[in-house]
């Protein structure tokens, strides 16, 4: 449920690819019922390399800096949306308070826009470039 908060799609894709490589390596090892010492060594080396790549991807996405950025981005967006919805509700109760709440949201619009652009933008740009290269 909270994977969107604690996992980045770029690193998650890398982890999935690394996991697929790990499964391919393990499956090719299972296909061979009898390993020679050299085959066993090669399979172990491939599995270890895949494991190291997965750990590197997990480390980058699980760092304190990355988690802090996610939490701050979500907090800014939630607060901004609460101001917008609050201004609608307050406008029905007291017009002056509703306008004040909406003016505060207007002040925060560039800040929240920058947070959204810099946090969510690079991932979307990378996805668009990958899609454009694929076609």
C-alpha contacts under 8 A as a table, 3 or more apart, distances in Angstrom:
res1	aa1	res2	aa2	distance
1	X	4	X	7.54
2	X	5	X	5.28
2	X	6	X	6.41
3	X	6	X	5.15
3	X	7	X	5.29
4	X	7	X	5.68
4	X	8	X	6.99
5	X	8	X	7.81
5	X	70	X	6.33
5	X	71	X	7.43
6	X	61	X	7.91
6	X	62	X	7.59
6	X	67	X	6.75
6	X	70	X	7.47
7	X	11	X	7.56
7	X	12	X	6.56
7	X	61	X	6.55
7	X	62	X	7.85
8	X	11	X	5.57
8	X	12	X	5.84
8	X	61	X	6.55
9	X	12	X	4.75
9	X	13	X	5.83
9	X	123	X	7.59
10	X	13	X	5.23
10	X	14	X	6.38
10	X	123	X	6.82
11	X	14	X	4.88
11	X	15	X	6.03
11	X	57	X	5.68
11	X	58	X	7.34
11	X	60	X	7.81
11	X	61	X	6.62
12	X	15	X	4.95
12	X	16	X	6.07
12	X	57	X	7.77
13	X	16	X	5.02
13	X	17	X	6.09
14	X	17	X	5.04
14	X	18	X	6.01
14	X	54	X	7.70
14	X	57	X	6.83
15	X	18	X	4.93
15	X	19	X	5.93
15	X	53	X	7.88
15	X	54	X	5.40
15	X	57	X	6.22
15	X	58	X	7.48
16	X	19	X	4.90
16	X	20	X	6.06
17	X	20	X	4.98
17	X	21	X	6.22
18	X	21	X	4.99
18	X	22	X	6.15
18	X	50	X	5.85
18	X	51	X	7.74
18	X	53	X	6.71
18	X	54	X	5.94
19	X	22	X	4.89
19	X	23	X	6.15
19	X	50	X	7.34
19	X	54	X	7.29
20	X	23	X	5.02
20	X	24	X	6.06
21	X	24	X	5.01
21	X	25	X	6.07
21	X	50	X	6.71
22	X	25	X	5.09
22	X	26	X	6.13
22	X	46	X	7.68
22	X	47	X	5.78
22	X	50	X	5.65
22	X	51	X	7.42
23	X	26	X	4.97
23	X	27	X	5.85
24	X	27	X	5.01
24	X	28	X	6.05
25	X	28	X	5.28
25	X	29	X	6.29
25	X	43	X	6.61
25	X	46	X	6.65
25	X	47	X	6.43
26	X	29	X	5.00
26	X	30	X	6.26
26	X	43	X	7.45
26	X	47	X	7.26
27	X	30	X	5.00
27	X	31	X	6.25
28	X	31	X	5.14
28	X	32	X	6.83
29	X	32	X	5.48
29	X	33	X	7.77
29	X	43	X	6.48
30	X	33	X	6.26
32	X	35	X	6.42
35	X	38	X	7.73
35	X	39	X	5.61
35	X	40	X	5.62
36	X	39	X	5.19
36	X	40	X	6.15
37	X	40	X	5.14
37	X	41	X	6.14
38	X	41	X	5.07
38	X	42	X	6.21
39	X	42	X	5.06
39	X	43	X	6.10
40	X	43	X	5.20
40	X	44	X	6.09
41	X	44	X	5.15
41	X	45	X	6.13
42	X	45	X	5.08
42	X	46	X	6.21
43	X	46	X	5.19
43	X	47	X	6.13
44	X	47	X	5.14
44	X	48	X	6.06
45	X	48	X	5.09
45	X	49	X	6.14
46	X	49	X	5.14
46	X	50	X	6.22
47	X	50	X	5.18
47	X	51	X	6.18
48	X	51	X	5.01
48	X	52	X	6.21
49	X	52	X	5.12
49	X	53	X	6.32
50	X	53	X	5.15
50	X	54	X	6.26
51	X	54	X	5.12
51	X	55	X	6.22
52	X	55	X	5.11
52	X	56	X	6.27
53	X	56	X	5.14
53	X	57	X	6.35
54	X	57	X	5.16
54	X	58	X	6.20
55	X	58	X	5.05
55	X	59	X	6.01
56	X	59	X	5.07
56	X	60	X	6.34
57	X	60	X	5.38
57	X	61	X	6.52
58	X	61	X	5.35
58	X	62	X	5.87
59	X	62	X	5.19
59	X	63	X	6.06
60	X	63	X	5.78
60	X	66	X	7.64
61	X	66	X	6.05
61	X	67	X	7.62
62	X	66	X	6.43
62	X	67	X	6.49
63	X	66	X	5.26
63	X	67	X	6.32
64	X	67	X	5.17
64	X	68	X	5.96
65	X	68	X	5.12
65	X	69	X	6.16
66	X	69	X	5.17
66	X	70	X	6.34
67	X	70	X	5.13
67	X	71	X	6.18
68	X	71	X	5.15
68	X	72	X	6.05
69	X	72	X	5.20
69	X	73	X	6.05
69	X	119	X	7.63
70	X	73	X	5.18
70	X	74	X	6.18
70	X	119	X	7.78
71	X	74	X	5.23
71	X	75	X	6.05
72	X	75	X	4.99
72	X	76	X	6.12
73	X	76	X	5.31
73	X	77	X	6.26
73	X	115	X	6.16
73	X	116	X	6.96
73	X	119	X	7.02
74	X	77	X	5.14
74	X	78	X	5.99
75	X	78	X	5.17
75	X	79	X	6.01
76	X	79	X	5.25
76	X	80	X	6.07
76	X	112	X	6.33
76	X	115	X	7.76
77	X	80	X	5.10
77	X	81	X	6.15
77	X	112	X	6.52
77	X	116	X	7.91
78	X	81	X	5.13
78	X	82	X	6.08
79	X	82	X	5.03
79	X	83	X	6.25
80	X	83	X	5.13
80	X	84	X	6.39
80	X	105	X	6.22
80	X	108	X	7.26
80	X	109	X	7.88
80	X	112	X	7.33
81	X	84	X	5.04
81	X	85	X	6.12
82	X	85	X	5.17
82	X	86	X	5.60
83	X	86	X	4.95
83	X	87	X	5.95
83	X	101	X	6.06
83	X	102	X	6.72
83	X	104	X	7.52
83	X	105	X	5.81
84	X	87	X	5.24
84	X	88	X	6.58
84	X	101	X	7.37
84	X	102	X	6.12
84	X	105	X	6.31
85	X	88	X	5.15
85	X	89	X	6.38
86	X	89	X	5.11
86	X	90	X	5.87
86	X	98	X	7.33
86	X	101	X	7.02
87	X	90	X	5.05
87	X	91	X	5.83
87	X	97	X	7.41
87	X	98	X	4.29
87	X	99	X	6.61
87	X	100	X	7.66
87	X	101	X	5.01
87	X	102	X	5.29
88	X	91	X	5.22
88	X	92	X	6.83
88	X	98	X	6.39
89	X	92	X	5.52
89	X	93	X	6.77
89	X	98	X	7.22
90	X	93	X	4.94
90	X	94	X	5.59
90	X	95	X	6.77
90	X	97	X	6.11
90	X	98	X	4.50
91	X	94	X	5.21
91	X	95	X	4.34
91	X	96	X	7.17
91	X	97	X	6.67
91	X	98	X	4.02
91	X	99	X	6.79
92	X	95	X	6.53
92	X	98	X	7.67
93	X	98	X	7.97
94	X	97	X	5.60
94	X	98	X	6.30
95	X	98	X	5.09
95	X	99	X	6.20
96	X	99	X	5.21
96	X	100	X	6.22
97	X	100	X	5.00
97	X	101	X	6.12
98	X	101	X	5.17
98	X	102	X	6.21
99	X	102	X	5.04
99	X	103	X	6.08
100	X	103	X	5.06
100	X	104	X	6.29
101	X	104	X	5.18
101	X	105	X	6.40
102	X	105	X	4.96
102	X	106	X	6.22
103	X	106	X	4.92
103	X	107	X	6.32
104	X	107	X	5.12
104	X	108	X	6.44
105	X	108	X	5.10
105	X	109	X	6.15
106	X	109	X	5.13
107	X	110	X	7.15
108	X	111	X	5.26
108	X	112	X	6.03
109	X	112	X	5.25
109	X	113	X	5.89
110	X	113	X	4.91
110	X	114	X	6.08
111	X	114	X	5.14
111	X	115	X	6.29
112	X	115	X	5.00
112	X	116	X	6.11
113	X	116	X	5.13
113	X	117	X	6.00
114	X	117	X	5.01
114	X	118	X	5.97
115	X	118	X	5.38
115	X	119	X	5.83
116	X	119	X	5.34
116	X	120	X	5.48
116	X	121	X	6.92
117	X	120	X	5.62
117	X	121	X	4.65
117	X	122	X	7.81
118	X	121	X	5.43
118	X	122	X	6.77
119	X	122	X	6.95
120	X	123	X	5.86
120	X	124	X	6.60
121	X	124	X	5.19
121	X	125	X	6.06
122	X	125	X	5.07
122	X	126	X	6.04
123	X	126	X	5.16
123	X	127	X	6.18
124	X	127	X	5.00
124	X	128	X	6.16
125	X	128	X	5.04
125	X	129	X	6.14
126	X	129	X	5.13
126	X	130	X	6.09
127	X	130	X	5.09
127	X	131	X	6.12
128	X	131	X	5.04
128	X	132	X	6.06
129	X	132	X	5.00
129	X	133	X	6.11
130	X	133	X	5.18
130	X	134	X	6.14
131	X	134	X	5.06
131	X	135	X	6.47
132	X	135	X	5.45
